[in-house]
Amino acid sequence: MAPIAIGLSVFLLQHPSFFAILDIENEFGDVLAVLLGTIIVISSIWLVAGIRQYRLIGSWNKRYGDYIREKQEMDRKIASQYGDEDNISSSSNC
């Protein structure tokens, strides 16, 4: 929703009749300008926060995948060291 809000606000700000409305409607124009500015700022903050969270979750997912691979490898080594072949096949299915 943040990119849509930013896009719509920028479109309104660039529209030729927008500044005419601001000039004609004194109080309404001032409030509208403040609201559009606020929408752009808040939406930008949400967009940046969302991108940061997406990257953070991606790195956690990668580290978790590495952990699972290392755990399975260690389980195989331990099972082969003690000769428990049945445990090797069941632990790799997890």
Secondary structure, 3 states (H helix, E strand, C coil): CHHHHHHHHHHHHHCCCHHHHHHHCHHHHHHHHHHHHHHHHHHHHHHHHHHHHHHHHHHHHHHHHHHHHHHHHHHHHHHHHCCCHHHHHHHHCC
